[in-house]
Amino acid sequence: MGLIDVYLQKYDKTRQDVIEQSNMEKTQKLNLNQEAASYHAEIIKALSITVDQDTETVHQELQMLEKEKTPFKVYTQEELLTAFKRKEPYIIVKGDYARQVESAAGTSLSEKDTMGFQLGSRGLALLAGEVIYQIMNLFSKREKQELKVESKIKSYQAVLKENKDVLLYLRLLDY
């Protein structure tokens, strides 16, 4: 997965969207795999059209992404726990384990879905929910590692990719 793909995932877009929305020529399509510092102005402009941002913002965001680590790829539960421990900003879950992560990530509500409820209860709902969740985990018969993954995955946003992999990125990156 390239830098452009990670950037476009943030906006729920693909390379195909860039090509279609900006009417890119064949020669420009080949340049999509370069480093952010060497992107042609046409590529930045095509990305800005696709994600509906100005070209300066797109270029800065691409440079920031390039400075960050490339996505951490995991295939097993142990590798995922290692990625959580290292606080990786982008994690790609590959293979058969991606299905389990997808189901675990699908059970948590997005922040937009819970924000009104949390604000209305002045945060007490979040606190009470976490207490109940921890008590349930205390008496759960599931593996401790499985519970750890489920707990840590709450701080990540999950995106199902076309090739059946799951991209996890920190919710803090949305702000």
Buried (B, 14 or more C-beta within 10 A) or exposed (E): BBBBBBBBBBBEBBBEBBBEBBEBEEEBBEBBEBEBEEBEEBBBBBBBBBBEBEBEEBBEBBBEBBEBEBBBBBBEBEBBBBBBEEEBBBBBBBEEBBEBBBEBBEEBEEEEEBEEEBEEEEEEBEEEBEEEBEEEBEEEEEEEEBBBBBBBBBEBBBBEBEEEBBBBBBEEBEE
